[in-house]
Amino acid sequence: MIAVYPPLVALVYLSQSVLQGVPTPASLFIIALCLTGLSTGLILPFLNRRLAGWLHR
């Protein structure tokens, strides 16, 4: 939940002005694509390092 919800809210908020004229399904696809890249490349590795002790119990 902490890896998806905060970045999702931020991406939706930040993309409103950029994707204003884009149809909703296309804008959601772009947001999902960005969220997937951020999650696998930045967010999840960071959380794995920070929560390693708790995750590997």
CHARMM-style PDB file with segment names, atoms N, HN, CA, C and O in Angstrom:
ATOM      1  N   MET     1       0.823  -1.188   0.000  1.00  0.00      PROA
ATOM      2  CA  MET     1       0.000   0.000   0.000  1.00  0.00      PROA
ATOM      3  C   MET     1       0.872   1.258   0.000  1.00  0.00      PROA
ATOM      4  O   MET     1       0.579   2.214  -0.718  1.00  0.00      PROA
ATOM      5  N   ILE     2       1.940   1.261   0.801  1.00  0.00      PROA
ATOM      6  HN  ILE     2       2.178   0.484   1.384  1.00  0.00      PROA
ATOM      7  CA  ILE     2       2.779   2.464   0.849  1.00  0.00      PROA
ATOM      8  C   ILE     2       3.634   2.617  -0.399  1.00  0.00      PROA
ATOM      9  O   ILE     2       4.182   3.690  -0.650  1.00  0.00      PROA
ATOM     10  N   ALA     3       3.750   1.544  -1.186  1.00  0.00      PROA
ATOM     11  HN  ALA     3       3.304   0.673  -0.982  1.00  0.00      PROA
ATOM     12  CA  ALA     3       4.519   1.638  -2.429  1.00  0.00      PROA
ATOM     13  C   ALA     3       3.660   2.107  -3.596  1.00  0.00      PROA
ATOM     14  O   ALA     3       4.197   2.546  -4.613  1.00  0.00      PROA
ATOM     15  N   VAL     4       2.342   2.023  -3.474  1.00  0.00      PROA
ATOM     16  HN  VAL     4       1.906   1.666  -2.648  1.00  0.00      PROA
ATOM     17  CA  VAL     4       1.476   2.340  -4.611  1.00  0.00      PROA
ATOM     18  C   VAL     4       0.636   3.594  -4.389  1.00  0.00      PROA
ATOM     19  O   VAL     4       0.609   4.476  -5.247  1.00  0.00      PROA
ATOM     20  N   TYR     5      -0.045   3.686  -3.259  1.00  0.00      PROA
ATOM     21  HN  TYR     5      -0.024   2.969  -2.562  1.00  0.00      PROA
ATOM     22  CA  TYR     5      -1.021   4.765  -3.086  1.00  0.00      PROA
ATOM     23  C   TYR     5      -0.408   6.171  -3.118  1.00  0.00      PROA
ATOM     24  O   TYR     5      -0.886   7.006  -3.886  1.00  0.00      PROA
ATOM     25  N   PRO     6       0.621   6.471  -2.325  1.00  0.00      PROA
ATOM     26  CA  PRO     6       1.168   7.844  -2.381  1.00  0.00      PROA
ATOM     27  C   PRO     6       1.700   8.247  -3.764  1.00  0.00      PROA
ATOM     28  O   PRO     6       1.415   9.356  -4.217  1.00  0.00      PROA
ATOM     29  N   PRO     7       2.470   7.373  -4.455  1.00  0.00      PROA
ATOM     30  CA  PRO     7       2.908   7.775  -5.791  1.00  0.00      PROA
ATOM     31  C   PRO     7       1.750   7.890  -6.775  1.00  0.00      PROA
ATOM     32  O   PRO     7       1.788   8.729  -7.675  1.00  0.00      PROA
ATOM     33  N   LEU     8       0.730   7.064  -6.619  1.00  0.00      PROA
ATOM     34  HN  LEU     8       0.699   6.383  -5.889  1.00  0.00      PROA
ATOM     35  CA  LEU     8      -0.426   7.138  -7.505  1.00  0.00      PROA
ATOM     36  C   LEU     8      -1.152   8.469  -7.350  1.00  0.00      PROA
ATOM     37  O   LEU     8      -1.511   9.105  -8.341  1.00  0.00      PROA
ATOM     38  N   VAL     9      -1.365   8.883  -6.124  1.00  0.00      PROA
ATOM     39  HN  VAL     9      -1.073   8.366  -5.319  1.00  0.00      PROA
ATOM     40  CA  VAL     9      -2.015  10.176  -5.877  1.00  0.00      PROA
ATOM     41  C   VAL     9      -1.173  11.312  -6.454  1.00  0.00      PROA
ATOM     42  O   VAL     9      -1.708  12.227  -7.079  1.00  0.00      PROA
ATOM     43  N   ALA    10       0.132  11.255  -6.248  1.00  0.00      PROA
ATOM     44  HN  ALA    10       0.567  10.512  -5.739  1.00  0.00      PROA
ATOM     45  CA  ALA    10       1.018  12.295  -6.775  1.00  0.00      PROA
ATOM     46  C   ALA    10       1.000  12.319  -8.303  1.00  0.00      PROA
ATOM     47  O   ALA    10       0.943  13.395  -8.898  1.00  0.00      PROA
ATOM     48  N   LEU    11       1.047  11.156  -8.942  1.00  0.00      PROA
ATOM     49  HN  LEU    11       1.094  10.282  -8.458  1.00  0.00      PROA
ATOM     50  CA  LEU    11       1.030  11.099 -10.399  1.00  0.00      PROA
ATOM     51  C   LEU    11      -0.284  11.622 -10.973  1.00  0.00      PROA
ATOM     52  O   LEU    11      -0.279  12.347 -11.967  1.00  0.00      PROA
ATOM     53  N   VAL    12      -1.399  11.263 -10.359  1.00  0.00      PROA
ATOM     54  HN  VAL    12      -1.402  10.674  -9.551  1.00  0.00      PROA
ATOM     55  CA  VAL    12      -2.694  11.748 -10.832  1.00  0.00      PROA
ATOM     56  C   VAL    12      -2.769  13.259 -10.688  1.00  0.00      PROA
ATOM     57  O   VAL    12      -3.212  13.958 -11.599  1.00  0.00      PROA
ATOM     58  N   TYR    13      -2.338  13.752  -9.551  1.00  0.00      PROA
ATOM     59  HN  TYR    13      -1.979  13.185  -8.811  1.00  0.00      PROA
ATOM     60  CA  TYR    13      -2.376  15.201  -9.309  1.00  0.00      PROA
ATOM     61  C   TYR    13      -1.465  15.953 -10.281  1.00  0.00      PROA
ATOM     62  O   TYR    13      -1.870  16.965 -10.852  1.00  0.00      PROA
ATOM     63  N   LEU    14      -0.242  15.464 -10.470  1.00  0.00      PROA
ATOM     64  HN  LEU    14       0.087  14.641 -10.006  1.00  0.00      PROA
ATOM     65  CA  LEU    14       0.717  16.140 -11.337  1.00  0.00      PROA
ATOM     66  C   LEU    14       0.368  16.022 -12.820  1.00  0.00      PROA
ATOM     67  O   LEU    14       0.722  16.897 -13.610  1.00  0.00      PROA
ATOM     68  N   SER    15      -0.315  14.961 -13.197  1.00  0.00      PROA
ATOM     69  HN  SER    15      -0.602  14.250 -12.555  1.00  0.00      PROA
ATOM     70  CA  SER    15      -0.608  14.751 -14.609  1.00  0.00      PROA
ATOM     71  C   SER    15      -1.885  15.453 -15.073  1.00  0.00      PROA
ATOM     72  O   SER    15      -2.157  15.480 -16.273  1.00  0.00      PROA
ATOM     73  N   GLN    16      -2.658  16.009 -14.176  1.00  0.00      PROA
ATOM     74  HN  GLN    16      -2.437  15.986 -13.201  1.00  0.00      PROA
ATOM     75  CA  GLN    16      -3.916  16.641 -14.566  1.00  0.00      PROA
ATOM     76  C   GLN    16      -3.717  17.745 -15.593  1.00  0.00      PROA
ATOM     77  O   GLN    16      -4.478  17.837 -16.556  1.00  0.00      PROA
ATOM     78  N   SER    17      -2.719  18.572 -15.405  1.00  0.00      PROA
ATOM     79  HN  SER    17      -2.100  18.497 -14.623  1.00  0.00      PROA
ATOM     80  CA  SER    17      -2.513  19.671 -16.345  1.00  0.00      PROA
ATOM     81  C   SER    17      -1.847  19.197 -17.628  1.00  0.00      PROA
ATOM     82  O   SER    17      -2.105  19.746 -18.699  1.00  0.00      PROA
ATOM     83  N   VAL    18      -0.993  18.183 -17.531  1.00  0.00      PROA
ATOM     84  HN  VAL    18      -0.784  17.737 -16.661  1.00  0.00      PROA
ATOM     85  CA  VAL    18      -0.273  17.699 -18.709  1.00  0.00      PROA
ATOM     86  C   VAL    18      -1.186  16.864 -19.610  1.00  0.00      PROA
ATOM     87  O   VAL    18      -1.127  16.983 -20.834  1.00  0.00      PROA
ATOM     88  N   LEU    19      -2.014  16.037 -19.019  1.00  0.00      PROA
ATOM     89  HN  LEU    19      -2.062  15.941 -18.025  1.00  0.00      PROA
ATOM     90  CA  LEU    19      -2.872  15.129 -19.783  1.00  0.00      PROA
ATOM     91  C   LEU    19      -4.308  15.634 -19.863  1.00  0.00      PROA
ATOM     92  O   LEU    19      -5.241  14.831 -19.892  1.00  0.00      PROA
ATOM     93  N   GLN    20      -4.496  16.919 -19.899  1.00  0.00      PROA
ATOM     94  HN  GLN    20      -3.738  17.572 -19.875  1.00  0.00      PROA
ATOM     95  CA  GLN    20      -5.834  17.509 -19.842  1.00  0.00      PROA
ATOM     96  C   GLN    20      -6.725  17.099 -21.009  1.00  0.00      PROA
ATOM     97  O   GLN    20      -7.893  16.776 -20.791  1.00  0.00      PROA
ATOM     98  N   GLY    21      -6.221  17.100 -22.231  1.00  0.00      PROA
ATOM     99  HN  GLY    21      -5.272  17.362 -22.408  1.00  0.00      PROA
ATOM    100  CA  GLY    21      -7.049  16.777 -23.386  1.00  0.00      PROA
ATOM    101  C   GLY    21      -7.043  15.320 -23.783  1.00  0.00      PROA
ATOM    102  O   GLY    21      -7.713  14.934 -24.741  1.00  0.00      PROA
ATOM    103  N   VAL    22      -6.302  14.514 -23.066  1.00  0.00      PROA
ATOM    104  HN  VAL    22      -5.758  14.828 -22.287  1.00  0.00      PROA
ATOM    105  CA  VAL    22      -6.166  13.087 -23.392  1.00  0.00      PROA
ATOM    106  C   VAL    22      -7.382  12.341 -22.843  1.00  0.00      PROA
ATOM    107  O   VAL    22      -7.818  12.617 -21.726  1.00  0.00      PROA
ATOM    108  N   PRO    23      -7.934  11.398 -23.613  1.00  0.00      PROA
ATOM    109  CA  PRO    23      -9.063  10.597 -23.104  1.00  0.00      PROA
ATOM    110  C   PRO    23      -8.683   9.853 -21.817  1.00  0.00      PROA
ATOM    111  O   PRO    23      -7.525   9.487 -21.617  1.00  0.00      PROA
ATOM    112  N   THR    24      -9.663   9.640 -20.967  1.00  0.00      PROA
ATOM    113  HN  THR    24     -10.604   9.937 -21.130  1.00  0.00      PROA
ATOM    114  CA  THR    24      -9.430   9.032 -19.657  1.00  0.00      PROA
ATOM    115  C   THR    24      -8.724   7.678 -19.734  1.00  0.00      PROA
ATOM    116  O   THR    24      -7.760   7.474 -18.996  1.00  0.00      PROA
ATOM    117  N   PRO    25      -9.151   6.743 -20.588  1.00  0.00      PROA
ATOM    118  CA  PRO    25      -8.426   5.458 -20.626  1.00  0.00      PROA
ATOM    119  C   PRO    25      -6.954   5.626 -20.999  1.00  0.00      PROA
ATOM    120  O   PRO    25      -6.098   4.930 -20.453  1.00  0.00      PROA
ATOM    121  N   ALA    26      -6.655   6.527 -21.910  1.00  0.00      PROA
ATOM    122  HN  ALA    26      -7.350   7.092 -22.354  1.00  0.00      PROA
ATOM    123  CA  ALA    26      -5.265   6.742 -22.311  1.00  0.00      PROA
ATOM    124  C   ALA    26      -4.468   7.380 -21.179  1.00  0.00      PROA
ATOM    125  O   ALA    26      -3.323   6.998 -20.941  1.00  0.00      PROA
ATOM    126  N   SER    27      -5.056   8.343 -20.481  1.00  0.00      PROA
ATOM    127  HN  SER    27      -5.986   8.653 -20.675  1.00  0.00      PROA
ATOM    128  CA  SER    27      -4.333   8.987 -19.376  1.00  0.00      PROA
ATOM    129  C   SER    27      -4.100   8.004 -18.234  1.00  0.00      PROA
ATOM    130  O   SER    27      -3.046   8.040 -17.599  1.00  0.00      PROA
ATOM    131  N   LEU    28      -5.065   7.125 -17.963  1.00  0.00      PROA
ATOM    132  HN  LEU    28      -5.921   7.095 -18.479  1.00  0.00      PROA
ATOM    133  CA  LEU    28      -4.873   6.108 -16.929  1.00  0.00      PROA
ATOM    134  C   LEU    28      -3.793   5.116 -17.326  1.00  0.00      PROA
ATOM    135  O   LEU    28      -3.041   4.648 -16.472  1.00  0.00      PROA
ATOM    136  N   PHE    29      -3.705   4.786 -18.621  1.00  0.00      PROA
ATOM    137  HN  PHE    29      -4.316   5.166 -19.315  1.00  0.00      PROA
ATOM    138  CA  PHE    29      -2.654   3.900 -19.091  1.00  0.00      PROA
ATOM    139  C   PHE    29      -1.286   4.541 -18.896  1.00  0.00      PROA
ATOM    140  O   PHE    29      -0.346   3.872 -18.466  1.00  0.00      PROA
ATOM    141  N   ILE    30      -1.165   5.817 -19.206  1.00  0.00      PROA
ATOM    142  HN  ILE    30      -1.928   6.360 -19.556  1.00  0.00      PROA
ATOM    143  CA  ILE    30       0.105   6.531 -19.043  1.00  0.00      PROA
ATOM    144  C   ILE    30       0.502   6.589 -17.575  1.00  0.00      PROA
ATOM    145  O   ILE    30       1.665   6.379 -17.231  1.00  0.00      PROA
ATOM    146  N   ILE    31      -0.468   6.875 -16.710  1.00  0.00      PROA
ATOM    147  HN  ILE    31      -1.413   7.046 -16.990  1.00  0.00      PROA
ATOM    148  CA  ILE    31      -0.199   6.926 -15.268  1.00  0.00      PROA
ATOM    149  C   ILE    31       0.219   5.549 -14.758  1.00  0.00      PROA
ATOM    150  O   ILE    31       1.162   5.441 -13.974  1.00  0.00      PROA
ATOM    151  N   ALA    32      -0.476   4.490 -15.197  1.00  0.00      PROA
ATOM    152  HN  ALA    32      -1.242   4.577 -15.834  1.00  0.00      PROA
ATOM    153  CA  ALA    32      -0.135   3.132 -14.769  1.00  0.00      PROA
ATOM    154  C   ALA    32       1.256   2.747 -15.258  1.00  0.00      PROA
ATOM    155  O   ALA    32       2.007   2.091 -14.537  1.00  0.00      PROA
ATOM    156  N   LEU    33       1.603   3.148 -16.473  1.00  0.00      PROA
ATOM    157  HN  LEU    33       0.993   3.681 -17.059  1.00  0.00      PROA
ATOM    158  CA  LEU    33       2.930   2.864 -17.017  1.00  0.00      PROA
ATOM    159  C   LEU    33       4.015   3.557 -16.195  1.00  0.00      PROA
ATOM    160  O   LEU    33       5.036   2.952 -15.869  1.00  0.00      PROA
ATOM    161  N   CYS    34       3.789   4.820 -15.865  1.00  0.00      PROA
ATOM    162  HN  CYS    34       2.959   5.311 -16.130  1.00  0.00      PROA
ATOM    163  CA  CYS    34       4.750   5.563 -15.038  1.00  0.00      PROA
ATOM    164  C   CYS    34       4.855   4.960 -13.642  1.00  0.00      PROA
ATOM    165  O   CYS    34       5.955   4.819 -13.107  1.00  0.00      PROA
ATOM    166  N   LEU    35       3.723   4.605 -13.053  1.00  0.00      PROA
ATOM    167  HN  LEU    35       2.830   4.719 -13.487  1.00  0.00      PROA
ATOM    168  CA  LEU    35       3.725   4.027 -11.709  1.00  0.00      PROA
ATOM    169  C   LEU    35       4.448   2.684 -11.688  1.00  0.00      PROA
ATOM    170  O   LEU    35       5.161   2.385 -10.731  1.00  0.00      PROA
ATOM    171  N   THR    36       4.277   1.879 -12.721  1.00  0.00      PROA
ATOM    172  HN  THR    36       3.698   2.122 -13.500  1.00  0.00      PROA
ATOM    173  CA  THR    36       4.968   0.598 -12.801  1.00  0.00      PROA
ATOM    174  C   THR    36       6.476   0.791 -12.862  1.00  0.00      PROA
ATOM    175  O   THR    36       7.228   0.107 -12.167  1.00  0.00      PROA
ATOM    176  N   GLY    37       6.913   1.726 -13.698  1.00  0.00      PROA
ATOM    177  HN  GLY    37       6.303   2.281 -14.263  1.00  0.00      PROA
ATOM    178  CA  GLY    37       8.345   2.003 -13.796  1.00  0.00      PROA
ATOM    179  C   GLY    37       8.923   2.537 -12.508  1.00  0.00      PROA
ATOM    180  O   GLY    37       9.997   2.116 -12.078  1.00  0.00      PROA
ATOM    181  N   LEU    38       8.207   3.470 -11.884  1.00  0.00      PROA
ATOM    182  HN  LEU    38       7.334   3.812 -12.233  1.00  0.00      PROA
ATOM    183  CA  LEU    38       8.682   4.023 -10.610  1.00  0.00      PROA
ATOM    184  C   LEU    38       8.728   2.955  -9.525  1.00  0.00      PROA
ATOM    185  O   LEU    38       9.670   2.900  -8.735  1.00  0.00      PROA
ATOM    186  N   SER    39       7.710   2.112  -9.493  1.00  0.00      PROA
ATOM    187  HN  SER    39       6.945   2.157 -10.134  1.00  0.00      PROA
ATOM    188  CA  SER    39       7.657   1.083  -8.452  1.00  0.00      PROA
ATOM    189  C   SER    39       8.797   0.081  -8.584  1.00  0.00      PROA
ATOM    190  O   SER    39       9.467  -0.232  -7.600  1.00  0.00      PROA
ATOM    191  N   THR    40       9.017  -0.418  -9.786  1.00  0.00      PROA
ATOM    192  HN  THR    40       8.472  -0.163 -10.585  1.00  0.00      PROA
ATOM    193  CA  THR    40      10.038  -1.451  -9.945  1.00  0.00      PROA
ATOM    194  C   THR    40      11.450  -0.892  -9.917  1.00  0.00      PROA
ATOM    195  O   THR    40      12.380  -1.585  -9.504  1.00  0.00      PROA
ATOM    196  N   GLY    41      11.625   0.345 -10.346  1.00  0.00      PROA
ATOM    197  HN  GLY    41      10.870   0.908 -10.681  1.00  0.00      PROA
ATOM    198  CA  GLY    41      12.968   0.903 -10.420  1.00  0.00      PROA
ATOM    199  C   GLY    41      13.415   1.672  -9.206  1.00  0.00      PROA
ATOM    200  O   GLY    41      14.604   1.676  -8.887  1.00  0.00      PROA
ATOM    201  N   LEU    42      12.496   2.327  -8.516  1.00  0.00      PROA
ATOM    202  HN  LEU    42      11.530   2.323  -8.776  1.00  0.00      PROA
ATOM    203  CA  LEU    42      12.880   3.196  -7.411  1.00  0.00      PROA
ATOM    204  C   LEU    42      12.218   2.855  -6.079  1.00  0.00      PROA
ATOM    205  O   LEU    42      12.899   2.696  -5.066  1.00  0.00      PROA
ATOM    206  N   ILE    43      10.915   2.746  -6.083  1.00  0.00      PROA
ATOM    207  HN  ILE    43      10.362   2.876  -6.906  1.00  0.00      PROA
ATOM    208  CA  ILE    43      10.168   2.662  -4.828  1.00  0.00      PROA
ATOM    209  C   ILE    43      10.385   1.320  -4.125  1.00  0.00      PROA
ATOM    210  O   ILE    43      10.742   1.293  -2.947  1.00  0.00      PROA
ATOM    211  N   LEU    44      10.175   0.214  -4.829  1.00  0.00      PROA
ATOM    212  HN  LEU    44       9.885   0.236  -5.785  1.00  0.00      PROA
ATOM    213  CA  LEU    44      10.306  -1.093  -4.187  1.00  0.00      PROA
ATOM    214  C   LEU    44      11.731  -1.420  -3.753  1.00  0.00      PROA
ATOM    215  O   LEU    44      11.908  -1.950  -2.656  1.00  0.00      PROA
ATOM    216  N   PRO    45      12.759  -1.130  -4.558  1.00  0.00      PROA
ATOM    217  CA  PRO    45      14.119  -1.356  -4.036  1.00  0.00      PROA
ATOM    218  C   PRO    45      14.414  -0.525  -2.781  1.00  0.00      PROA
ATOM    219  O   PRO    45      15.059  -1.012  -1.852  1.00  0.00      PROA
ATOM    220  N   PHE    46      13.948   0.712  -2.754  1.00  0.00      PROA
ATOM    221  HN  PHE    46      13.424   1.108  -3.508  1.00  0.00      PROA
ATOM    222  CA  PHE    46      14.139   1.559  -1.575  1.00  0.00      PROA
ATOM    223  C   PHE    46      13.433   0.959  -0.359  1.00  0.00      PROA
ATOM    224  O   PHE    46      14.018   0.866   0.720  1.00  0.00      PROA
ATOM    225  N   LEU    47      12.180   0.555  -0.537  1.00  0.00      PROA
ATOM    226  HN  LEU    47      11.704   0.631  -1.413  1.00  0.00      PROA
ATOM    227  CA  LEU    47      11.435  -0.026   0.581  1.00  0.00      PROA
ATOM    228  C   LEU    47      12.038  -1.353   1.033  1.00  0.00      PROA
ATOM    229  O   LEU    47      12.050  -1.650   2.228  1.00  0.00      PROA
ATOM    230  N   ASN    48      12.534  -2.145   0.100  1.00  0.00      PROA
ATOM    231  HN  ASN    48      12.524  -1.904  -0.870  1.00  0.00      PROA
ATOM    232  CA  ASN    48      13.179  -3.413   0.482  1.00  0.00      PROA
ATOM    233  C   ASN    48      14.416  -3.164   1.335  1.00  0.00      PROA
ATOM    234  O   ASN    48      14.652  -3.887   2.303  1.00  0.00      PROA
ATOM    235  N   ARG    49      15.205  -2.155   0.992  1.00  0.00      PROA
ATOM    236  HN  ARG    49      15.013  -1.568   0.206  1.00  0.00      PROA
ATOM    237  CA  ARG    49      16.388  -1.834   1.802  1.00  0.00      PROA
ATOM    238  C   ARG    49      15.975  -1.312   3.174  1.00  0.00      PROA
ATOM    239  O   ARG    49      16.542  -1.722   4.187  1.00  0.00      PROA
ATOM    240  N   ARG    50      15.000  -0.419   3.217  1.00  0.00      PROA
ATOM    241  HN  ARG    50      14.540  -0.086   2.394  1.00  0.00      PROA
ATOM    242  CA  ARG    50      14.600   0.187   4.489  1.00  0.00      PROA
ATOM    243  C   ARG    50      13.885  -0.800   5.414  1.00  0.00      PROA
ATOM    244  O   ARG    50      14.000  -0.699   6.636  1.00  0.00      PROA
ATOM    245  N   LEU    51      13.157  -1.743   4.843  1.00  0.00      PROA
ATOM    246  HN  LEU    51      13.064  -1.825   3.851  1.00  0.00      PROA
ATOM    247  CA  LEU    51      12.371  -2.677   5.650  1.00  0.00      PROA
ATOM    248  C   LEU    51      12.969  -4.082   5.667  1.00  0.00      PROA
ATOM    249  O   LEU    51      12.276  -5.039   6.010  1.00  0.00      PROA
ATOM    250  N   ALA    52      14.235  -4.220   5.304  1.00  0.00      PROA
ATOM    251  HN  ALA    52      14.798  -3.442   5.025  1.00  0.00      PROA
ATOM    252  CA  ALA    52      14.866  -5.542   5.180  1.00  0.00      PROA
ATOM    253  C   ALA    52      14.800  -6.330   6.473  1.00  0.00      PROA
ATOM    254  O   ALA    52      14.498  -7.523   6.444  1.00  0.00      PROA
ATOM    255  N   GLY    53      15.070  -5.710   7.591  1.00  0.00      PROA
ATOM    256  HN  GLY    53      15.316  -4.741   7.615  1.00  0.00      PROA
ATOM    257  CA  GLY    53      15.036  -6.429   8.853  1.00  0.00      PROA
ATOM    258  C   GLY    53      13.670  -6.998   9.179  1.00  0.00      PROA
ATOM    259  O   GLY    53      13.554  -8.118   9.677  1.00  0.00      PROA
ATOM    260  N   TRP    54      12.655  -6.233   8.901  1.00  0.00      PROA
ATOM    261  HN  TRP    54      12.749  -5.323   8.497  1.00  0.00      PROA
ATOM    262  CA  TRP    54      11.283  -6.674   9.176  1.00  0.00      PROA
ATOM    263  C   TRP    54      10.819  -7.699   8.151  1.00  0.00      PROA
ATOM    264  O   TRP    54      10.101  -8.638   8.494  1.00  0.00      PROA
ATOM    265  N   LEU    55      11.224  -7.528   6.899  1.00  0.00      PROA
ATOM    266  HN  LEU    55      11.807  -6.765   6.620  1.00  0.00      PROA
ATOM    267  CA  LEU    55      10.774  -8.438   5.833  1.00  0.00      PROA
ATOM    268  C   LEU    55      11.416  -9.818   5.937  1.00  0.00      PROA
ATOM    269  O   LEU    55      10.804 -10.812   5.547  1.00  0.00      PROA
ATOM    270  N   HSD    56      12.624  -9.890   6.452  1.00  0.00      PROA
ATOM    271  HN  HSD    56      13.120  -9.082   6.769  1.00  0.00      PROA
ATOM    272  CA  HSD    56      13.360 -11.147   6.475  1.00  0.00      PROA
ATOM    273  C   HSD    56      13.327 -11.843   7.833  1.00  0.00      PROA
ATOM    274  O   HSD    56      14.221 -12.633   8.133  1.00  0.00      PROA
ATOM    275  N   ARG    57      12.345 -11.576   8.639  1.00  0.00      PROA
ATOM    276  HN  ARG    57      11.618 -10.934   8.395  1.00  0.00      PROA
ATOM    277  CA  ARG    57      12.188 -12.255   9.924  1.00  0.00      PROA
ATOM    278  C   ARG    57      11.665 -13.637   9.746  1.00  0.00      PROA
ATOM    279  OT1 ARG    57      11.471 -14.355  10.726  1.00  0.00      PROA
TER     280      ARG     57
END
